[in-house]
Amino acid sequence: MIKNFIPNSIKNFLIKSFSKNKTFFTSYSQAREDVMLKFLFRKYLYKKYKGFYIDIGAFDPTKGSNTRYLYNCGWSGLNIDANPTSIEKFNLYRKRDINLHIGISERPSEKPFFYFGKNDGINSFSESFIKNNKSVKNVEKIFQVQTETLSSVLDLHLPNKQTIDLMDIDVEGLDFEVVKSNNWKKYRPKILMVELEAKHFKDILSHEISQYLSKQNFEPFYRTIIIGDISTVFFIDLELKENFFY
C-alpha cells in the first residue's frame, strides 16, 4: 500500500522512523497517526509555529489522542465530544483548548447517545454502528445530547481569522454525517483525518466519504490501520499538497 500510494518523502521518513533501534518520540495515537503528523507539519514545528487543530470525537486528552503531541508542541485547538466526562478531562488537561460538550450532525437536533462508560471509546449516536460492532458491551445508559452542524459550531467558537491546520473526525459510525455538516469553502483544514472502514486503498477511493471530499478538492494519501478494516485516512487540501510533500 505504501509503495503504490504515498510520496517518496513520506516513505523515507517512515522507514527511518520505524527502523530498528531508532529512538523516537512518544506516540499517543491509536495507530501512530501522530508520527505522520510530525512529518507533515515538520516545517511548522521547527519554526515553533503555534498551529490550530479541530478534534471531533476527541474522547480523551491523552489516551489515543491524535492531537496530544501537537498540544505538547505549543499548539491549541477545539475539542468536541458528546461524552460529558471526556470534556471534563479536556477542561482539566487541555487548558489552552476550547472544549465543547456537544454532538455534531447534519441537522441540529437532540439525539440519543449510547453510553458504555466514561473511558469507553465506542460511545456513539449510531444505533446501527453499535449493533454491527462485535466488541460492544451492554449499554450503561442512554441520554439525549444536543447536536449542531459542524459549520454552525465553528461559526460560534472558532477564533476570528483562525487558520485550521488539522481536522480530525472520529465519531464511531456517523463520520459521513459530520463531514457533510461542514462548510468546506469556509472551513478548510490543511490536513484532514477521518476514520473509515475500508480493506484496501481502492475501497478508500470508492468510499462515500472520499467521493464527497474529492468534490471539495481533498485527496486521500495515507492511512493507518487501527483494527481489522478500520483505518484513519489522511486527506490533503490539493491546493497545499506541495507544501507538505516536498
ChimeraX attribute file (.defattr): number of C-alpha atoms within 10 A of each C-alpha:
attribute: neighborCount
match mode: 1-to-1
recipient: residues
	/A:1	9
	/A:2	14
	/A:3	8
	/A:4	7
	/A:5	12
	/A:6	15
	/A:7	14
	/A:8	13
	/A:9	12
	/A:10	18
	/A:11	14
	/A:12	10
	/A:13	13
	/A:14	15
	/A:15	10
	/A:16	13
	/A:17	17
	/A:18	12
	/A:19	9
	/A:20	8
	/A:21	7
	/A:22	9
	/A:23	10
	/A:24	10
	/A:25	11
	/A:26	10
	/A:27	18
	/A:28	19
	/A:29	18
	/A:30	16
	/A:31	18
	/A:32	17
	/A:33	24
	/A:34	22
	/A:35	21
	/A:36	18
	/A:37	17
	/A:38	15
	/A:39	18
	/A:40	17
	/A:41	19
	/A:42	14
	/A:43	13
	/A:44	13
	/A:45	17
	/A:46	9
	/A:47	8
	/A:48	12
	/A:49	14
	/A:50	14
	/A:51	20
	/A:52	21
	/A:53	25
	/A:54	24
	/A:55	21
	/A:56	24
	/A:57	24
	/A:58	28
	/A:59	29
	/A:60	25
	/A:61	22
	/A:62	19
	/A:63	14
	/A:64	19
	/A:65	22
	/A:66	26
	/A:67	29
	/A:68	20
	/A:69	20
	/A:70	21
	/A:71	20
	/A:72	10
	/A:73	15
	/A:74	14
	/A:75	20
	/A:76	21
	/A:77	24
	/A:78	21
	/A:79	27
	/A:80	26
	/A:81	23
	/A:82	26
	/A:83	27
	/A:84	15
	/A:85	16
	/A:86	24
	/A:87	24
	/A:88	16
	/A:89	16
	/A:90	24
	/A:91	17
	/A:92	9
	/A:93	13
	/A:94	21
	/A:95	11
	/A:96	14
	/A:97	18
	/A:98	18
	/A:99	22
	/A:100	22
	/A:101	17
	/A:102	20
	/A:103	27
	/A:104	31
	/A:105	24
	/A:106	18
	/A:107	14
	/A:108	15
	/A:109	14
	/A:110	14
	/A:111	17
	/A:112	15
	/A:113	20
	/A:114	21
	/A:115	21
	/A:116	18
	/A:117	16
	/A:118	14
	/A:119	14
	/A:120	15
	/A:121	20
	/A:122	20
	/A:123	24
	/A:124	24
	/A:125	25
	/A:126	16
	/A:127	13
	/A:128	11
	/A:129	15
	/A:130	19
	/A:131	10
	/A:132	10
	/A:133	13
	/A:134	8
	/A:135	8
	/A:136	14
	/A:137	12
	/A:138	9
	/A:139	12
	/A:140	11
	/A:141	11
	/A:142	15
	/A:143	11
	/A:144	13
	/A:145	19
	/A:146	16
	/A:147	19
	/A:148	19
	/A:149	22
	/A:150	24
	/A:151	21
	/A:152	15
	/A:153	17
	/A:154	16
	/A:155	14
	/A:156	9
	/A:157	13
	/A:158	18
	/A:159	12
	/A:160	8
	/A:161	6
	/A:162	10
	/A:163	15
	/A:164	18
	/A:165	18
	/A:166	21
	/A:167	23
	/A:168	24
	/A:169	23
	/A:170	21
	/A:171	27
	/A:172	18
	/A:173	20
	/A:174	19
	/A:175	20
	/A:176	21
	/A:177	17
	/A:178	22
	/A:179	21
	/A:180	18
	/A:181	19
	/A:182	20
	/A:183	16
	/A:184	15
	/A:185	8
	/A:186	10
	/A:187	17
	/A:188	19
	/A:189	21
	/A:190	23
	/A:191	25
	/A:192	23
	/A:193	23
	/A:194	23
	/A:195	24
	/A:196	26
	/A:197	18
	/A:198	19
	/A:199	13
	/A:200	11
	/A:201	18
	/A:202	9
	/A:203	13
	/A:204	19
	/A:205	16
	/A:206	12
	/A:207	14
	/A:208	13
	/A:209	18
	/A:210	21
	/A:211	14
	/A:212	15
	/A:213	20
	/A:214	16
	/A:215	9
	/A:216	15
	/A:217	14
	/A:218	25
	/A:219	20
	/A:220	23
	/A:221	15
	/A:222	21
	/A:223	24
	/A:224	16
	/A:225	19
	/A:226	17
	/A:227	10
	/A:228	9
	/A:229	11
	/A:230	15
	/A:231	22
	/A:232	22
	/A:233	24
	/A:234	22
	/A:235	23
	/A:236	22
	/A:237	18
	/A:238	16
	/A:239	10
	/A:240	12
	/A:241	14
	/A:242	8
	/A:243	12
	/A:244	16
	/A:245	13
	/A:246	9
